[in-house]
Amino acid sequence: MTILYATLIIGGIGLLFGVILALASKYLEVKEDPRIDEVEKMLPGYNCGACGTPGCRGFAVMIVSGEAGNLKRCKPGKLDANFNPILEYLKANPNPDGTPVNIKL
């Protein structure tokens, strides 16, 4: 009988924590701009940190938010041809409020 009570208590605790985790994942979800992934794919992918960010992901976040200012901060992507696809993508996909991303070569 003791084993049955212990099993029911542990099962109840597991069920309670499962419901709490399911609710937390729904209400505490962090939504990220899908443009960040696309811009990151267009960067060289060296994660060298020469641009002043920890890697290409950080630089992609700065590009999409408009904080990067200049794409030539990325040292491995020396040619303007490397950055033209990023500029075209950002022109075709402006900010959610409709304003263009303020970025230049």
C-alpha positions in Angstrom: 0.0 0.0 0.0 2.9 2.4 0.8 4.3 1.8 -2.7 1.0 2.7 -4.3 0.8 6.0 -2.3 4.4 6.9 -3.2 3.7 6.1 -6.9 0.6 8.3 -6.9 2.4 11.2 -5.2 5.4 11.1 -7.5 3.1 10.8 -10.6 0.9 13.7 -9.3 4.0 15.9 -8.8 5.3 14.9 -12.3 1.9 15.8 -13.8 1.8 19.1 -12.0 5.3 20.1 -13.1 4.5 19.0 -16.7 1.5 21.3 -16.8 3.5 24.2 -15.3 6.2 23.7 -17.9 3.8 23.5 -20.7 2.1 26.8 -19.7 5.5 28.5 -19.1 6.7 27.5 -22.5 3.6 29.0 -24.1 3.5 32.3 -22.2 7.2 32.9 -21.8 8.1 32.2 -25.4 10.7 34.6 -26.9 9.7 35.5 -30.4 12.7 36.2 -32.7 12.7 38.1 -36.0 12.9 35.4 -38.8 15.0 37.9 -40.8 17.9 37.3 -38.4 18.3 33.7 -39.6 18.2 34.7 -43.3 20.8 37.4 -42.8 23.0 35.1 -40.8 23.0 32.6 -43.7 24.2 35.4 -46.0 27.2 36.3 -43.8 30.5 34.5 -44.3 30.0 32.3 -41.2 33.5 32.6 -39.8 32.3 33.8 -36.3 35.7 35.7 -36.0 34.4 38.6 -34.0 36.2 41.1 -36.3 33.0 43.2 -36.6 32.9 43.8 -32.8 30.2 41.2 -32.1 30.7 37.7 -30.6 30.0 36.1 -34.0 27.9 36.2 -37.1 24.6 35.7 -35.2 25.3 38.8 -33.2 26.2 40.8 -36.3 23.0 39.6 -38.0 21.0 40.8 -35.0 22.7 44.2 -35.3 22.1 44.4 -39.1 18.4 43.6 -38.8 17.9 46.0 -35.9 19.7 48.7 -37.9 22.4 49.1 -35.2 25.3 47.9 -37.4 25.3 51.0 -39.5 27.9 49.7 -41.9 28.1 46.2 -43.4 31.8 46.6 -44.1 32.5 46.0 -40.4 32.5 42.4 -41.4 36.2 41.9 -42.4 35.9 38.4 -44.1 33.2 39.7 -46.4 35.5 42.2 -48.2 33.8 42.5 -51.5 30.6 44.6 -51.9 29.2 41.7 -53.9 29.1 39.7 -50.7 26.8 42.3 -49.0 24.5 43.1 -52.0 22.2 40.1 -51.3 21.8 41.2 -47.7 20.9 44.8 -48.8 18.4 43.4 -51.4 16.9 41.0 -48.8 16.4 43.8 -46.3 14.8 46.1 -49.0 12.4 43.3 -49.9 11.7 42.6 -46.2 11.4 45.9 -44.2 10.7 46.2 -40.5 7.3 45.0 -39.3 6.1 48.6 -39.0 7.0 49.1 -42.7 10.1 51.3 -42.2 13.2 50.3 -44.1 16.2 48.9 -42.2 18.8 51.7 -41.9 22.0 49.9 -43.2 24.6 50.8 -45.8 27.8 49.4 -47.2 
